[in-house]
């Protein structure tokens, strides 16, 4: 049987922290305590070694080759070997966090320009969608007219 899950809570799995003191930072799972809690540490991101609830983290696809309860030195070596910062920067969650930070840093005029650009794009997309729908409707109408004409041909009466 093939499992539909591909990301598992395991030692060495890199996680994004979604809540709490270290929000939007990455850490590595060093130990699984029970079904709800794990021990994490992120020495390069400033995340202290602590126990965190699994509901507060998101699993990533990145897994580091570390031992259970690894010390900071061996964890740092594994992080440098894998070039974790580059891989984390490529994650969709990291890009989303960066986009949110950039948007929140905008001034009033920047938000106005962004809203105007979004409005122009939406109008363009709406126009293209309307055009495609109209073309499809015309084609369906022509097809229906042709079908109706085919079935309603006048048959001469015979006496």
N, C-alpha and C positions, 0 to 999 in steps of 0.2 A: 504494500500500500504506500502510495506517495504522500508525503506530508505537505500540506498547503502552507505551512509556516517555514520561513527560511531564516528568520532572525531568532536566536535563542539567547536566553540569559546564560552567559558563560564567562568564565574567568578570562580576562583579556579583552572583552568586548568594550568598545568605546561607546559612551552614552552622552547624550545632550541633556543637561539638567533644565527642566521646564519650570520648576517652582523653587521657592526658598531663597536662601542667602546667595547661592551661586547660580542664579538664573542665567540662561543663555551661555553657559560655559560647558566645556567638555571634560569628561573624566573617564577613568578606566575602572572596570569592575575587577576587584582583587579577590573577593570572596563572596559566596552566596550564603547568607545566614539562614534564611528560610524562604517560604514562598513569596513573601512580601518585601523583604529587605535585603540589601546588598551593601558590601563595603566598597567604597569608591575612593579614588585618589587621582588628582590631576595636578601634578607638580609644575607643569609648564603653564597651566592656565590659572593657577592660584587657588585651586580647589583643595582644601585640606582633606586629609584622610578622615572619613566619617561614614557612618551608616546612613543610608537613605532609602526611602520607600520606593518601590518600583513604579508606583503611580506618578512619581515626580520626575521620571526620566523617560527619554525616548531612546530606543536602541538604534545604533547605526550599523552599517554593513562592515565596518572596520573592526578587525580583531587583531590584537597584539599578542606576540608569543611570550607571555609572562607566566611565571609560576604563581600558585595560590599564595596570597599574602606577601607579594613581592615587596622588597624594600625600595626606597626612593631611588637609590643609585641604579639598580637593575631596571627599574621602570623608566627612568630617564634615558638609559642606554637603548632600551627597546623603542622608545618614542623617537629618538634621533635616528635609529637604524631604519625605521619605517617611514620617516619624514611625515609624521602625523599632522603637523600644521598644514601642509599642502593638501593632504587628503581631506581634512576637516573643512578647509576653505572651499572645496569643490562640492560639498554636500548641499542638497537643496535646502535643508533647514538653516544652514549657515548663510546661504544667499538670501533667504527670507528675512533672517535677523538683520543682516546688513541693509537690506532694502527698507525695513521698518525704521532702522536707526537713521538712515539718510532722509526718509520722509519726515520723521519727527524733528529733524534738525532744520527743516525749511522755515523760512520766514513767511509772512503773509503773502508777499508778492510771489514767492516761489510756489506756494500752495495754489495761488490763483493761476499761474502759468500752467501748472500741472493739471488743474481742473479744465482749463481751456483746451489743452492738448488732448485730454481724455474725451472731452465732448466732441472735438473734431474727428477723432478716431471712431467713436461710436456712430456718428452720423455717416461716415464713409462705409463702415461695416453694415449699418442698417440699409443704406442704399444698395449695396451689392446683394444683400440677402433678398431685398424686395425684387431686384432685377431677376435673380435666379428663380424666385417663387413665381413671378409673372411668366417667365419663359416656360416653366414646368406646367403652369395652369393652361397656357395657350396650347402646348403640345397635347395635354390631356383632353382639352376641349376638341381639338382637331381629330384626335383619335376617336372620341365618343361620337362626333358627327359622322365620321366615316363608318363606324360600326352601325349606327342607326340607319344610314343610307343603304348600307349593304342588306340589312334585314327588312327594310320597308320598300323594296323594289316592287313596282306594280306588276302584277301578274295578269295577263289578258284573260278575260272571262271566256269560257268556251260554252257553246250551247249545244 
